[in-house]
Amino acid sequence: MPTLTATDARRDFFEIVKGVAEKHETYRIHHRKGSVVILAEEDYESLLESLELLSIPGFRESIKRSAKQVEKGETVSLDEAFGEE
């Protein structure tokens, strides 16, 4: 993730916004009072959703179990799972 000074970010603001919006680039902008991160709204929403899912008790363990089942070939087709034949 590129780091810019606040001065450089101000100078290149419109190009930064364009890159973030179109290419999902992320930037760290440093100021003497602290740093901030600029990222696309879609990426921000995705992070929030991931955090929400990971906060569900047992979710991570369930994902790990599912990954092991896939590795072992313990899967069913969509037709089998949803009874569509």
HUMO-V842143 format. One record per pair of residues at least 6 apart in sequence whose C-alpha atoms are under 8 Angstrom apart, sorted by the first residue. I is the first residue (numbers start at 1). J is the second residue. D is the distance in Angstrom with one decimal. If there is no record, write none. Layout:
i=(I | I)
j=(J | J)
d=(D | D)
This chain:
i=(1 | 1 | 1 | 1 | 2 | 2 | 2 | 3 | 3 | 3 | 3 | 4 | 4 | 4 | 4 | 5 | 5 | 5 | 6 | 6 | 6 | 9 | 9 | 19 | 20 | 20 | 20 | 20 | 21 | 21 | 21 | 24 | 24 | 24 | 25 | 25 | 26 | 26 | 26 | 26 | 27 | 27 | 27 | 28 | 28 | 28 | 28 | 29 | 29 | 29 | 29 | 30 | 53 | 54 | 69 | 78 | 79)
j=(25 | 26 | 27 | 28 | 26 | 27 | 28 | 27 | 28 | 29 | 30 | 27 | 28 | 29 | 30 | 29 | 30 | 31 | 29 | 30 | 31 | 16 | 29 | 25 | 26 | 38 | 39 | 40 | 39 | 40 | 41 | 39 | 40 | 43 | 39 | 40 | 37 | 38 | 39 | 40 | 37 | 38 | 39 | 35 | 36 | 37 | 38 | 35 | 36 | 37 | 38 | 36 | 59 | 60 | 75 | 84 | 85)
d=(7.9 | 6.0 | 5.6 | 6.7 | 7.4 | 5.3 | 6.1 | 6.0 | 4.6 | 5.7 | 6.9 | 7.3 | 6.3 | 4.9 | 6.1 | 5.6 | 4.9 | 6.2 | 5.8 | 5.7 | 5.5 | 7.4 | 6.9 | 5.8 | 6.1 | 7.6 | 5.9 | 5.5 | 7.9 | 5.4 | 7.9 | 6.9 | 5.8 | 7.4 | 6.7 | 7.6 | 7.0 | 5.8 | 4.8 | 7.5 | 5.6 | 5.3 | 6.8 | 6.7 | 5.7 | 4.5 | 6.5 | 5.5 | 5.3 | 6.1 | 7.6 | 6.5 | 7.0 | 6.4 | 6.9 | 7.7 | 6.0)
